[in-house]
Amino acid sequence: MGITAPVTLSANFNGSGFVLLTRSNTIGFSASATFQRSVFGLGRFRPMVGDDIELEISVEFQENS
């Protein structure tokens, strides 16, 4: 199996507000991180797949009414 290692995410609060279309309060966040596959023991296929991984996450949450 692989190796477990911590990854630090850089997170941002994108804002919040009331969305008329869904009639709900909405809040948004995004996060990103860059890490190397080799740190997790994933060096296989290295000539074809790069070692650096860029992770981007965007989420939006809506309040239930």
PDBQT receptor file of N, H, CA, C and O in Angstrom, charges set to zero:
ATOM      1  N   MET A   1       0.831  -1.181   0.000  1.00  0.00    +0.000 N 
ATOM      2  CA  MET A   1       0.000   0.000   0.000  1.00  0.00    +0.000 C 
ATOM      3  C   MET A   1       0.874   1.244   0.000  1.00  0.00    +0.000 C 
ATOM      4  O   MET A   1       2.098   1.161  -0.103  1.00  0.00    +0.000 OA
ATOM      5  N   GLY A   2       0.233   2.384   0.116  1.00  0.00    +0.000 N 
ATOM      6  H   GLY A   2      -0.761   2.451   0.200  1.00  0.00    +0.000 HD
ATOM      7  CA  GLY A   2       0.932   3.665   0.104  1.00  0.00    +0.000 C 
ATOM      8  C   GLY A   2       1.399   4.083   1.484  1.00  0.00    +0.000 C 
ATOM      9  O   GLY A   2       1.325   3.320   2.447  1.00  0.00    +0.000 OA
ATOM     10  N   ILE A   3       1.873   5.292   1.554  1.00  0.00    +0.000 N 
ATOM     11  H   ILE A   3       1.933   5.911   0.771  1.00  0.00    +0.000 HD
ATOM     12  CA  ILE A   3       2.386   5.875   2.783  1.00  0.00    +0.000 C 
ATOM     13  C   ILE A   3       1.474   7.033   3.170  1.00  0.00    +0.000 C 
ATOM     14  O   ILE A   3       1.028   7.792   2.310  1.00  0.00    +0.000 OA
ATOM     15  N   THR A   4       1.197   7.167   4.461  1.00  0.00    +0.000 N 
ATOM     16  H   THR A   4       1.559   6.550   5.160  1.00  0.00    +0.000 HD
ATOM     17  CA  THR A   4       0.396   8.282   4.952  1.00  0.00    +0.000 C 
ATOM     18  C   THR A   4       1.311   9.442   5.306  1.00  0.00    +0.000 C 
ATOM     19  O   THR A   4       2.319   9.256   5.988  1.00  0.00    +0.000 OA
ATOM     20  N   ALA A   5       0.966  10.637   4.848  1.00  0.00    +0.000 N 
ATOM     21  H   ALA A   5       0.148  10.789   4.294  1.00  0.00    +0.000 HD
ATOM     22  CA  ALA A   5       1.737  11.839   5.159  1.00  0.00    +0.000 C 
ATOM     23  C   ALA A   5       0.783  13.025   5.191  1.00  0.00    +0.000 C 
ATOM     24  O   ALA A   5      -0.220  13.035   4.477  1.00  0.00    +0.000 OA
ATOM     25  N   PRO A   6       1.086  14.020   6.013  1.00  0.00    +0.000 N 
ATOM     26  CA  PRO A   6       0.202  15.190   6.068  1.00  0.00    +0.000 C 
ATOM     27  C   PRO A   6       0.335  16.062   4.822  1.00  0.00    +0.000 C 
ATOM     28  O   PRO A   6       1.409  16.161   4.228  1.00  0.00    +0.000 OA
ATOM     29  N   VAL A   7      -0.766  16.685   4.441  1.00  0.00    +0.000 N 
ATOM     30  H   VAL A   7      -1.638  16.605   4.924  1.00  0.00    +0.000 HD
ATOM     31  CA  VAL A   7      -0.784  17.664   3.348  1.00  0.00    +0.000 C 
ATOM     32  C   VAL A   7      -1.474  18.908   3.890  1.00  0.00    +0.000 C 
ATOM     33  O   VAL A   7      -2.583  18.826   4.418  1.00  0.00    +0.000 OA
ATOM     34  N   THR A   8      -0.823  20.053   3.762  1.00  0.00    +0.000 N 
ATOM     35  H   THR A   8       0.078  20.120   3.333  1.00  0.00    +0.000 HD
ATOM     36  CA  THR A   8      -1.383  21.309   4.245  1.00  0.00    +0.000 C 
ATOM     37  C   THR A   8      -2.146  22.000   3.122  1.00  0.00    +0.000 C 
ATOM     38  O   THR A   8      -1.609  22.231   2.039  1.00  0.00    +0.000 OA
ATOM     39  N   LEU A   9      -3.395  22.322   3.395  1.00  0.00    +0.000 N 
ATOM     40  H   LEU A   9      -3.832  22.133   4.275  1.00  0.00    +0.000 HD
ATOM     41  CA  LEU A   9      -4.236  23.016   2.425  1.00  0.00    +0.000 C 
ATOM     42  C   LEU A   9      -4.240  24.509   2.727  1.00  0.00    +0.000 C 
ATOM     43  O   LEU A   9      -4.306  24.917   3.887  1.00  0.00    +0.000 OA
ATOM     44  N   SER A  10      -4.171  25.306   1.692  1.00  0.00    +0.000 N 
ATOM     45  H   SER A  10      -4.118  24.975   0.750  1.00  0.00    +0.000 HD
ATOM     46  CA  SER A  10      -4.344  26.750   1.806  1.00  0.00    +0.000 C 
ATOM     47  C   SER A  10      -5.808  27.037   1.505  1.00  0.00    +0.000 C 
ATOM     48  O   SER A  10      -6.256  26.867   0.371  1.00  0.00    +0.000 OA
ATOM     49  N   ALA A  11      -6.562  27.475   2.526  1.00  0.00    +0.000 N 
ATOM     50  H   ALA A  11      -6.198  27.612   3.448  1.00  0.00    +0.000 HD
ATOM     51  CA  ALA A  11      -8.013  27.619   2.385  1.00  0.00    +0.000 C 
ATOM     52  C   ALA A  11      -8.424  29.086   2.327  1.00  0.00    +0.000 C 
ATOM     53  O   ALA A  11      -7.788  29.952   2.929  1.00  0.00    +0.000 OA
ATOM     54  N   ASN A  12      -9.504  29.344   1.587  1.00  0.00    +0.000 N 
ATOM     55  H   ASN A  12     -10.020  28.640   1.098  1.00  0.00    +0.000 HD
ATOM     56  CA  ASN A  12     -10.054  30.687   1.449  1.00  0.00    +0.000 C 
ATOM     57  C   ASN A  12     -11.560  30.663   1.654  1.00  0.00    +0.000 C 
ATOM     58  O   ASN A  12     -12.249  29.744   1.212  1.00  0.00    +0.000 OA
ATOM     59  N   PHE A  13     -12.053  31.679   2.327  1.00  0.00    +0.000 N 
ATOM     60  H   PHE A  13     -11.494  32.426   2.687  1.00  0.00    +0.000 HD
ATOM     61  CA  PHE A  13     -13.489  31.905   2.452  1.00  0.00    +0.000 C 
ATOM     62  C   PHE A  13     -13.888  32.768   1.267  1.00  0.00    +0.000 C 
ATOM     63  O   PHE A  13     -13.414  33.897   1.140  1.00  0.00    +0.000 OA
ATOM     64  N   ASN A  14     -14.753  32.255   0.397  1.00  0.00    +0.000 N 
ATOM     65  H   ASN A  14     -15.137  31.338   0.500  1.00  0.00    +0.000 HD
ATOM     66  CA  ASN A  14     -15.119  32.968  -0.826  1.00  0.00    +0.000 C 
ATOM     67  C   ASN A  14     -16.304  33.906  -0.658  1.00  0.00    +0.000 C 
ATOM     68  O   ASN A  14     -16.540  34.760  -1.513  1.00  0.00    +0.000 OA
ATOM     69  N   GLY A  15     -17.041  33.763   0.415  1.00  0.00    +0.000 N 
ATOM     70  H   GLY A  15     -16.849  33.070   1.109  1.00  0.00    +0.000 HD
ATOM     71  CA  GLY A  15     -18.161  34.656   0.662  1.00  0.00    +0.000 C 
ATOM     72  C   GLY A  15     -19.431  33.905   1.004  1.00  0.00    +0.000 C 
ATOM     73  O   GLY A  15     -19.494  32.676   0.963  1.00  0.00    +0.000 OA
ATOM     74  N   SER A  16     -20.438  34.688   1.344  1.00  0.00    +0.000 N 
ATOM     75  H   SER A  16     -20.387  35.686   1.377  1.00  0.00    +0.000 HD
ATOM     76  CA  SER A  16     -21.736  34.104   1.674  1.00  0.00    +0.000 C 
ATOM     77  C   SER A  16     -22.825  35.078   1.254  1.00  0.00    +0.000 C 
ATOM     78  O   SER A  16     -22.577  36.268   1.060  1.00  0.00    +0.000 OA
ATOM     79  N   GLY A  17     -24.022  34.553   1.119  1.00  0.00    +0.000 N 
ATOM     80  H   GLY A  17     -24.223  33.587   1.277  1.00  0.00    +0.000 HD
ATOM     81  CA  GLY A  17     -25.141  35.403   0.751  1.00  0.00    +0.000 C 
ATOM     82  C   GLY A  17     -26.395  34.597   0.530  1.00  0.00    +0.000 C 
ATOM     83  O   GLY A  17     -26.393  33.368   0.610  1.00  0.00    +0.000 OA
ATOM     84  N   PHE A  18     -27.455  35.304   0.253  1.00  0.00    +0.000 N 
ATOM     85  H   PHE A  18     -27.456  36.302   0.187  1.00  0.00    +0.000 HD
ATOM     86  CA  PHE A  18     -28.744  34.681  -0.020  1.00  0.00    +0.000 C 
ATOM     87  C   PHE A  18     -28.900  34.541  -1.529  1.00  0.00    +0.000 C 
ATOM     88  O   PHE A  18     -28.750  35.516  -2.265  1.00  0.00    +0.000 OA
ATOM     89  N   VAL A  19     -29.203  33.321  -1.992  1.00  0.00    +0.000 N 
ATOM     90  H   VAL A  19     -29.324  32.529  -1.394  1.00  0.00    +0.000 HD
ATOM     91  CA  VAL A  19     -29.374  33.049  -3.420  1.00  0.00    +0.000 C 
ATOM     92  C   VAL A  19     -30.869  33.007  -3.718  1.00  0.00    +0.000 C 
ATOM     93  O   VAL A  19     -31.591  32.165  -3.184  1.00  0.00    +0.000 OA
ATOM     94  N   LEU A  20     -31.326  33.914  -4.567  1.00  0.00    +0.000 N 
ATOM     95  H   LEU A  20     -30.740  34.598  -5.001  1.00  0.00    +0.000 HD
ATOM     96  CA  LEU A  20     -32.759  33.987  -4.880  1.00  0.00    +0.000 C 
ATOM     97  C   LEU A  20     -33.269  32.738  -5.588  1.00  0.00    +0.000 C 
ATOM     98  O   LEU A  20     -34.387  32.290  -5.331  1.00  0.00    +0.000 OA
ATOM     99  N   LEU A  21     -32.456  32.176  -6.477  1.00  0.00    +0.000 N 
ATOM    100  H   LEU A  21     -31.548  32.540  -6.686  1.00  0.00    +0.000 HD
ATOM    101  CA  LEU A  21     -32.884  31.009  -7.247  1.00  0.00    +0.000 C 
ATOM    102  C   LEU A  21     -33.229  29.826  -6.343  1.00  0.00    +0.000 C 
ATOM    103  O   LEU A  21     -34.243  29.158  -6.545  1.00  0.00    +0.000 OA
ATOM    104  N   THR A  22     -32.386  29.575  -5.351  1.00  0.00    +0.000 N 
ATOM    105  H   THR A  22     -31.562  30.118  -5.187  1.00  0.00    +0.000 HD
ATOM    106  CA  THR A  22     -32.612  28.442  -4.447  1.00  0.00    +0.000 C 
ATOM    107  C   THR A  22     -33.288  28.865  -3.151  1.00  0.00    +0.000 C 
ATOM    108  O   THR A  22     -33.683  28.021  -2.346  1.00  0.00    +0.000 OA
ATOM    109  N   ARG A  23     -33.420  30.173  -2.952  1.00  0.00    +0.000 N 
ATOM    110  H   ARG A  23     -33.099  30.858  -3.606  1.00  0.00    +0.000 HD
ATOM    111  CA  ARG A  23     -34.010  30.736  -1.736  1.00  0.00    +0.000 C 
ATOM    112  C   ARG A  23     -33.358  30.182  -0.477  1.00  0.00    +0.000 C 
ATOM    113  O   ARG A  23     -34.034  29.767   0.464  1.00  0.00    +0.000 OA
ATOM    114  N   SER A  24     -32.029  30.186  -0.483  1.00  0.00    +0.000 N 
ATOM    115  H   SER A  24     -31.480  30.523  -1.247  1.00  0.00    +0.000 HD
ATOM    116  CA  SER A  24     -31.292  29.672   0.667  1.00  0.00    +0.000 C 
ATOM    117  C   SER A  24     -30.020  30.482   0.883  1.00  0.00    +0.000 C 
ATOM    118  O   SER A  24     -29.472  31.085  -0.040  1.00  0.00    +0.000 OA
ATOM    119  N   ASN A  25     -29.570  30.476   2.132  1.00  0.00    +0.000 N 
ATOM    120  H   ASN A  25     -30.015  29.987   2.882  1.00  0.00    +0.000 HD
ATOM    121  CA  ASN A  25     -28.283  31.080   2.451  1.00  0.00    +0.000 C 
ATOM    122  C   ASN A  25     -27.193  30.147   1.957  1.00  0.00    +0.000 C 
ATOM    123  O   ASN A  25     -27.274  28.932   2.138  1.00  0.00    +0.000 OA
ATOM    124  N   THR A  26     -26.174  30.718   1.333  1.00  0.00    +0.000 N 
ATOM    125  H   THR A  26     -26.108  31.705   1.185  1.00  0.00    +0.000 HD
ATOM    126  CA  THR A  26     -25.098  29.927   0.738  1.00  0.00    +0.000 C 
ATOM    127  C   THR A  26     -23.758  30.479   1.189  1.00  0.00    +0.000 C 
ATOM    128  O   THR A  26     -23.593  31.689   1.348  1.00  0.00    +0.000 OA
ATOM    129  N   ILE A  27     -22.803  29.584   1.394  1.00  0.00    +0.000 N 
ATOM    130  H   ILE A  27     -22.936  28.602   1.264  1.00  0.00    +0.000 HD
ATOM    131  CA  ILE A  27     -21.456  29.969   1.803  1.00  0.00    +0.000 C 
ATOM    132  C   ILE A  27     -20.464  29.172   0.956  1.00  0.00    +0.000 C 
ATOM    133  O   ILE A  27     -20.703  27.999   0.668  1.00  0.00    +0.000 OA
ATOM    134  N   GLY A  28     -19.364  29.790   0.559  1.00  0.00    +0.000 N 
ATOM    135  H   GLY A  28     -19.170  30.742   0.793  1.00  0.00    +0.000 HD
ATOM    136  CA  GLY A  28     -18.408  29.115  -0.314  1.00  0.00    +0.000 C 
ATOM    137  C   GLY A  28     -16.984  29.164   0.207  1.00  0.00    +0.000 C 
ATOM    138  O   GLY A  28     -16.564  30.149   0.815  1.00  0.00    +0.000 OA
ATOM    139  N   PHE A  29     -16.251  28.094  -0.037  1.00  0.00    +0.000 N 
ATOM    140  H   PHE A  29     -16.592  27.295  -0.531  1.00  0.00    +0.000 HD
ATOM    141  CA  PHE A  29     -14.849  27.983   0.344  1.00  0.00    +0.000 C 
ATOM    142  C   PHE A  29     -14.070  27.368  -0.815  1.00  0.00    +0.000 C 
ATOM    143  O   PHE A  29     -14.632  26.658  -1.648  1.00  0.00    +0.000 OA
ATOM    144  N   SER A  30     -12.790  27.646  -0.855  1.00  0.00    +0.000 N 
ATOM    145  H   SER A  30     -12.333  28.223  -0.178  1.00  0.00    +0.000 HD
ATOM    146  CA  SER A  30     -11.901  26.958  -1.789  1.00  0.00    +0.000 C 
ATOM    147  C   SER A  30     -10.601  26.645  -1.063  1.00  0.00    +0.000 C 
ATOM    148  O   SER A  30     -10.242  27.312  -0.092  1.00  0.00    +0.000 OA
ATOM    149  N   ALA A  31      -9.905  25.628  -1.543  1.00  0.00    +0.000 N 
ATOM    150  H   ALA A  31     -10.197  25.086  -2.331  1.00  0.00    +0.000 HD
ATOM    151  CA  ALA A  31      -8.637  25.230  -0.940  1.00  0.00    +0.000 C 
ATOM    152  C   ALA A  31      -7.736  24.663  -2.021  1.00  0.00    +0.000 C 
ATOM    153  O   ALA A  31      -8.207  24.154  -3.038  1.00  0.00    +0.000 OA
ATOM    154  N   SER A  32      -6.431  24.759  -1.789  1.00  0.00    +0.000 N 
ATOM    155  H   SER A  32      -6.049  25.173  -0.963  1.00  0.00    +0.000 HD
ATOM    156  CA  SER A  32      -5.479  24.206  -2.748  1.00  0.00    +0.000 C 
ATOM    157  C   SER A  32      -4.245  23.702  -2.017  1.00  0.00    +0.000 C 
ATOM    158  O   SER A  32      -3.934  24.133  -0.907  1.00  0.00    +0.000 OA
ATOM    159  N   ALA A  33      -3.556  22.783  -2.665  1.00  0.00    +0.000 N 
ATOM    160  H   ALA A  33      -3.808  22.432  -3.567  1.00  0.00    +0.000 HD
ATOM    161  CA  ALA A  33      -2.318  22.230  -2.122  1.00  0.00    +0.000 C 
ATOM    162  C   ALA A  33      -1.487  21.671  -3.269  1.00  0.00    +0.000 C 
ATOM    163  O   ALA A  33      -2.021  21.291  -4.310  1.00  0.00    +0.000 OA
ATOM    164  N   THR A  34      -0.199  21.627  -3.068  1.00  0.00    +0.000 N 
ATOM    165  H   THR A  34       0.235  21.937  -2.221  1.00  0.00    +0.000 HD
ATOM    166  CA  THR A  34       0.720  20.989  -4.004  1.00  0.00    +0.000 C 
ATOM    167  C   THR A  34       1.563  19.997  -3.211  1.00  0.00    +0.000 C 
ATOM    168  O   THR A  34       2.088  20.331  -2.149  1.00  0.00    +0.000 OA
ATOM    169  N   PHE A  35       1.691  18.783  -3.727  1.00  0.00    +0.000 N 
ATOM    170  H   PHE A  35       1.265  18.512  -4.590  1.00  0.00    +0.000 HD
ATOM    171  CA  PHE A  35       2.516  17.779  -3.059  1.00  0.00    +0.000 C 
ATOM    172  C   PHE A  35       3.124  16.856  -4.094  1.00  0.00    +0.000 C 
ATOM    173  O   PHE A  35       2.752  16.887  -5.267  1.00  0.00    +0.000 OA
ATOM    174  N   GLN A  36       4.061  16.036  -3.653  1.00  0.00    +0.000 N 
ATOM    175  H   GLN A  36       4.363  16.011  -2.700  1.00  0.00    +0.000 HD
ATOM    176  CA  GLN A  36       4.751  15.109  -4.543  1.00  0.00    +0.000 C 
ATOM    177  C   GLN A  36       4.233  13.687  -4.318  1.00  0.00    +0.000 C 
ATOM    178  O   GLN A  36       4.077  13.241  -3.181  1.00  0.00    +0.000 OA
ATOM    179  N   ARG A  37       3.973  12.994  -5.411  1.00  0.00    +0.000 N 
ATOM    180  H   ARG A  37       4.099  13.356  -6.334  1.00  0.00    +0.000 HD
ATOM    181  CA  ARG A  37       3.515  11.604  -5.348  1.00  0.00    +0.000 C 
ATOM    182  C   ARG A  37       4.529  10.724  -4.638  1.00  0.00    +0.000 C 
ATOM    183  O   ARG A  37       4.160   9.798  -3.915  1.00  0.00    +0.000 OA
ATOM    184  N   SER A  38       5.798  11.012  -4.845  1.00  0.00    +0.000 N 
ATOM    185  H   SER A  38       6.098  11.764  -5.432  1.00  0.00    +0.000 HD
ATOM    186  CA  SER A  38       6.866  10.178  -4.282  1.00  0.00    +0.000 C 
ATOM    187  C   SER A  38       6.852  10.172  -2.753  1.00  0.00    +0.000 C 
ATOM    188  O   SER A  38       7.286   9.194  -2.144  1.00  0.00    +0.000 OA
ATOM    189  N   VAL A  39       6.364  11.240  -2.123  1.00  0.00    +0.000 N 
ATOM    190  H   VAL A  39       6.012  12.035  -2.618  1.00  0.00    +0.000 HD
ATOM    191  CA  VAL A  39       6.275  11.300  -0.661  1.00  0.00    +0.000 C 
ATOM    192  C   VAL A  39       5.338  10.213  -0.141  1.00  0.00    +0.000 C 
ATOM    193  O   VAL A  39       5.503   9.730   0.979  1.00  0.00    +0.000 OA
ATOM    194  N   PHE A  40       4.363   9.832  -0.948  1.00  0.00    +0.000 N 
ATOM    195  H   PHE A  40       4.229  10.224  -1.858  1.00  0.00    +0.000 HD
ATOM    196  CA  PHE A  40       3.377   8.832  -0.560  1.00  0.00    +0.000 C 
ATOM    197  C   PHE A  40       3.701   7.443  -1.113  1.00  0.00    +0.000 C 
ATOM    198  O   PHE A  40       2.867   6.540  -1.057  1.00  0.00    +0.000 OA
ATOM    199  N   GLY A  41       4.897   7.278  -1.640  1.00  0.00    +0.000 N 
ATOM    200  H   GLY A  41       5.574   8.012  -1.685  1.00  0.00    +0.000 HD
ATOM    201  CA  GLY A  41       5.294   5.983  -2.179  1.00  0.00    +0.000 C 
ATOM    202  C   GLY A  41       4.665   5.672  -3.521  1.00  0.00    +0.000 C 
ATOM    203  O   GLY A  41       4.558   4.506  -3.900  1.00  0.00    +0.000 OA
ATOM    204  N   LEU A  42       4.246   6.707  -4.248  1.00  0.00    +0.000 N 
ATOM    205  H   LEU A  42       4.334   7.654  -3.939  1.00  0.00    +0.000 HD
ATOM    206  CA  LEU A  42       3.586   6.516  -5.538  1.00  0.00    +0.000 C 
ATOM    207  C   LEU A  42       4.522   6.888  -6.679  1.00  0.00    +0.000 C 
ATOM    208  O   LEU A  42       4.178   7.720  -7.519  1.00  0.00    +0.000 OA
ATOM    209  N   GLY A  43       5.689   6.286  -6.715  1.00  0.00    +0.000 N 
ATOM    210  H   GLY A  43       5.969   5.611  -6.032  1.00  0.00    +0.000 HD
ATOM    211  CA  GLY A  43       6.673   6.594  -7.740  1.00  0.00    +0.000 C 
ATOM    212  C   GLY A  43       6.509   5.794  -9.017  1.00  0.00    +0.000 C 
ATOM    213  O   GLY A  43       7.237   6.017  -9.985  1.00  0.00    +0.000 OA
ATOM    214  N   ARG A  44       5.575   4.875  -9.034  1.00  0.00    +0.000 N 
ATOM    215  H   ARG A  44       4.984   4.694  -8.248  1.00  0.00    +0.000 HD
ATOM    216  CA  ARG A  44       5.354   4.033 -10.204  1.00  0.00    +0.000 C 
ATOM    217  C   ARG A  44       4.871   4.870 -11.388  1.00  0.00    +0.000 C 
ATOM    218  O   ARG A  44       4.156   5.855 -11.202  1.00  0.00    +0.000 OA
ATOM    219  N   PHE A  45       5.247   4.491 -12.568  1.00  0.00    +0.000 N 
ATOM    220  H   PHE A  45       5.827   3.691 -12.719  1.00  0.00    +0.000 HD
ATOM    221  CA  PHE A  45       4.896   5.186 -13.818  1.00  0.00    +0.000 C 
ATOM    222  C   PHE A  45       5.464   6.603 -13.875  1.00  0.00    +0.000 C 
ATOM    223  O   PHE A  45       4.929   7.465 -14.572  1.00  0.00    +0.000 OA
ATOM    224  N   ARG A  46       6.545   6.837 -13.142  1.00  0.00    +0.000 N 
ATOM    225  H   ARG A  46       6.980   6.137 -12.575  1.00  0.00    +0.000 HD
ATOM    226  CA  ARG A  46       7.103   8.180 -13.064  1.00  0.00    +0.000 C 
ATOM    227  C   ARG A  46       7.500   8.768 -14.418  1.00  0.00    +0.000 C 
ATOM    228  O   ARG A  46       7.278   9.961 -14.622  1.00  0.00    +0.000 OA
ATOM    229  N   PRO A  47       8.063   8.023 -15.341  1.00  0.00    +0.000 N 
ATOM    230  CA  PRO A  47       8.393   8.663 -16.618  1.00  0.00    +0.000 C 
ATOM    231  C   PRO A  47       7.158   9.187 -17.361  1.00  0.00    +0.000 C 
ATOM    232  O   PRO A  47       7.258  10.136 -18.139  1.00  0.00    +0.000 OA
ATOM    233  N   MET A  48       5.999   8.571 -17.121  1.00  0.00    +0.000 N 
ATOM    234  H   MET A  48       5.919   7.800 -16.489  1.00  0.00    +0.000 HD
ATOM    235  CA  MET A  48       4.781   8.976 -17.829  1.00  0.00    +0.000 C 
ATOM    236  C   MET A  48       3.919   9.932 -17.014  1.00  0.00    +0.000 C 
ATOM    237  O   MET A  48       3.169  10.727 -17.579  1.00  0.00    +0.000 OA
ATOM    238  N   VAL A  49       4.022   9.859 -15.693  1.00  0.00    +0.000 N 
ATOM    239  H   VAL A  49       4.632   9.214 -15.233  1.00  0.00    +0.000 HD
ATOM    240  CA  VAL A  49       3.206  10.688 -14.806  1.00  0.00    +0.000 C 
ATOM    241  C   VAL A  49       4.137  11.506 -13.930  1.00  0.00    +0.000 C 
ATOM    242  O   VAL A  49       5.028  10.953 -13.286  1.00  0.00    +0.000 OA
ATOM    243  N   GLY A  50       3.943  12.815 -13.900  1.00  0.00    +0.000 N 
ATOM    244  H   GLY A  50       3.219  13.265 -14.424  1.00  0.00    +0.000 HD
ATOM    245  CA  GLY A  50       4.804  13.694 -13.114  1.00  0.00    +0.000 C 
ATOM    246  C   GLY A  50       4.690  13.440 -11.620  1.00  0.00    +0.000 C 
ATOM    247  O   GLY A  50       3.721  12.846 -11.147  1.00  0.00    +0.000 OA
ATOM    248  N   ASP A  51       5.693  13.900 -10.886  1.00  0.00    +0.000 N 
ATOM    249  H   ASP A  51       6.480  14.383 -11.270  1.00  0.00    +0.000 HD
ATOM    250  CA  ASP A  51       5.726  13.715  -9.442  1.00  0.00    +0.000 C 
ATOM    251  C   ASP A  51       4.880  14.761  -8.716  1.00  0.00    +0.000 C 
ATOM    252  O   ASP A  51       4.321  14.471  -7.658  1.00  0.00    +0.000 OA
ATOM    253  N   ASP A  52       4.777  15.962  -9.264  1.00  0.00    +0.000 N 
ATOM    254  H   ASP A  52       5.231  16.197 -10.123  1.00  0.00    +0.000 HD
ATOM    255  CA  ASP A  52       4.041  17.038  -8.601  1.00  0.00    +0.000 C 
ATOM    256  C   ASP A  52       2.541  16.930  -8.869  1.00  0.00    +0.000 C 
ATOM    257  O   ASP A  52       2.107  16.758 -10.008  1.00  0.00    +0.000 OA
ATOM    258  N   ILE A  53       1.767  17.033  -7.802  1.00  0.00    +0.000 N 
ATOM    259  H   ILE A  53       2.119  17.173  -6.876  1.00  0.00    +0.000 HD
ATOM    260  CA  ILE A  53       0.309  16.999  -7.880  1.00  0.00    +0.000 C 
ATOM    261  C   ILE A  53      -0.225  18.331  -7.359  1.00  0.00    +0.000 C 
ATOM    262  O   ILE A  53       0.155  18.780  -6.278  1.00  0.00    +0.000 OA
ATOM    263  N   GLU A  54      -1.101  18.953  -8.130  1.00  0.00    +0.000 N 
ATOM    264  H   GLU A  54      -1.409  18.589  -9.008  1.00  0.00    +0.000 HD
ATOM    265  CA  GLU A  54      -1.783  20.165  -7.693  1.00  0.00    +0.000 C 
ATOM    266  C   GLU A  54      -3.240  19.808  -7.415  1.00  0.00    +0.000 C 
ATOM    267  O   GLU A  54      -3.953  19.326  -8.295  1.00  0.00    +0.000 OA
ATOM    268  N   LEU A  55      -3.663  20.049  -6.201  1.00  0.00    +0.000 N 
ATOM    269  H   LEU A  55      -3.084  20.441  -5.486  1.00  0.00    +0.000 HD
ATOM    270  CA  LEU A  55      -5.018  19.727  -5.760  1.00  0.00    +0.000 C 
ATOM    271  C   LEU A  55      -5.795  21.029  -5.572  1.00  0.00    +0.000 C 
ATOM    272  O   LEU A  55      -5.327  21.936  -4.884  1.00  0.00    +0.000 OA
ATOM    273  N   GLU A  56      -6.971  21.123  -6.176  1.00  0.00    +0.000 N 
ATOM    274  H   GLU A  56      -7.350  20.385  -6.735  1.00  0.00    +0.000 HD
ATOM    275  CA  GLU A  56      -7.840  22.292  -6.021  1.00  0.00    +0.000 C 
ATOM    276  C   GLU A  56      -9.238  21.823  -5.648  1.00  0.00    +0.000 C 
ATOM    277  O   GLU A  56      -9.800  20.934  -6.287  1.00  0.00    +0.000 OA
ATOM    278  N   ILE A  57      -9.790  22.433  -4.603  1.00  0.00    +0.000 N 
ATOM    279  H   ILE A  57      -9.333  23.155  -4.083  1.00  0.00    +0.000 HD
ATOM    280  CA  ILE A  57     -11.108  22.063  -4.102  1.00  0.00    +0.000 C 
ATOM    281  C   ILE A  57     -11.961  23.326  -4.010  1.00  0.00    +0.000 C 
ATOM    282  O   ILE A  57     -11.515  24.335  -3.464  1.00  0.00    +0.000 OA
ATOM    283  N   SER A  58     -13.164  23.277  -4.531  1.00  0.00    +0.000 N 
ATOM    284  H   SER A  58     -13.526  22.457  -4.975  1.00  0.00    +0.000 HD
ATOM    285  CA  SER A  58     -14.130  24.369  -4.391  1.00  0.00    +0.000 C 
ATOM    286  C   SER A  58     -15.434  23.770  -3.889  1.00  0.00    +0.000 C 
ATOM    287  O   SER A  58     -15.951  22.815  -4.470  1.00  0.00    +0.000 OA
ATOM    288  N   VAL A  59     -15.963  24.333  -2.809  1.00  0.00    +0.000 N 
ATOM    289  H   VAL A  59     -15.543  25.109  -2.338  1.00  0.00    +0.000 HD
ATOM    290  CA  VAL A  59     -17.210  23.817  -2.243  1.00  0.00    +0.000 C 
ATOM    291  C   VAL A  59     -18.171  24.959  -1.947  1.00  0.00    +0.000 C 
ATOM    292  O   VAL A  59     -17.766  26.092  -1.689  1.00  0.00    +0.000 OA
ATOM    293  N   GLU A  60     -19.437  24.627  -1.993  1.00  0.00    +0.000 N 
ATOM    294  H   GLU A  60     -19.766  23.706  -2.203  1.00  0.00    +0.000 HD
ATOM    295  CA  GLU A  60     -20.501  25.576  -1.681  1.00  0.00    +0.000 C 
ATOM    296  C   GLU A  60     -21.530  24.844  -0.833  1.00  0.00    +0.000 C 
ATOM    297  O   GLU A  60     -21.952  23.738  -1.171  1.00  0.00    +0.000 OA
ATOM    298  N   PHE A  61     -21.927  25.461   0.259  1.00  0.00    +0.000 N 
ATOM    299  H   PHE A  61     -21.584  26.359   0.533  1.00  0.00    +0.000 HD
ATOM    300  CA  PHE A  61     -22.898  24.851   1.163  1.00  0.00    +0.000 C 
ATOM    301  C   PHE A  61     -24.153  25.706   1.202  1.00  0.00    +0.000 C 
ATOM    302  O   PHE A  61     -24.088  26.935   1.251  1.00  0.00    +0.000 OA
ATOM    303  N   GLN A  62     -25.304  25.029   1.180  1.00  0.00    +0.000 N 
ATOM    304  H   GLN A  62     -25.357  24.031   1.141  1.00  0.00    +0.000 HD
ATOM    305  CA  GLN A  62     -26.582  25.727   1.253  1.00  0.00    +0.000 C 
ATOM    306  C   GLN A  62     -27.326  25.291   2.505  1.00  0.00    +0.000 C 
ATOM    307  O   GLN A  62     -27.334  24.116   2.871  1.00  0.00    +0.000 OA
ATOM    308  N   GLU A  63     -27.945  26.261   3.146  1.00  0.00    +0.000 N 
ATOM    309  H   GLU A  63     -27.938  27.216   2.848  1.00  0.00    +0.000 HD
ATOM    310  CA  GLU A  63     -28.728  25.994   4.342  1.00  0.00    +0.000 C 
ATOM    311  C   GLU A  63     -30.057  25.347   3.953  1.00  0.00    +0.000 C 
ATOM    312  O   GLU A  63     -30.729  25.803   3.029  1.00  0.00    +0.000 OA
ATOM    313  N   ASN A  64     -30.427  24.285   4.664  1.00  0.00    +0.000 N 
ATOM    314  H   ASN A  64     -29.880  23.915   5.415  1.00  0.00    +0.000 HD
ATOM    315  CA  ASN A  64     -31.738  23.662   4.436  1.00  0.00    +0.000 C 
ATOM    316  C   ASN A  64     -32.824  24.576   4.964  1.00  0.00    +0.000 C 
ATOM    317  O   ASN A  64     -32.680  25.196   6.019  1.00  0.00    +0.000 OA
ATOM    318  N   SER A  65     -33.908  24.651   4.217  1.00  0.00    +0.000 N 
ATOM    319  H   SER A  65     -34.025  24.148   3.361  1.00  0.00    +0.000 HD
ATOM    320  CA  SER A  65     -35.009  25.516   4.680  1.00  0.00    +0.000 C 
ATOM    321  C   SER A  65     -36.171  24.708   5.192  1.00  0.00    +0.000 C 
ATOM    322  O   SER A  65     -37.177  25.276   5.618  1.00  0.00    +0.000 OA
TER     323      SER A  65
